[in-house]
């Protein structure tokens, strides 16, 4: 039985610039969807409630998007991988 040649992995790490672009778009989408859902919930469920409870809801709903955004922001801020010191530079 003949053995198939193995292909090299061409997987490269994403640059900081690419991560920031993707992360910015994802954050904008998250904030827009979060705001629309919070408004829809407030208009449908929270119409006849106490003002104090409504204020607490709006504070929690207004700051609630921060928790899902934190992993995304930390991913965006991850530094570029260091180049392999064993790799030989290409001649110019």
Secondary structure, DSSP 8 states (H G I E B T S, - for coil): ---------------HHHHHHHHHHHHHHHHHHHHHHHHHHHHHTSSSS-HHHHHHHHHHHHHTHHHHHHHHHHHHT-------TTS-----
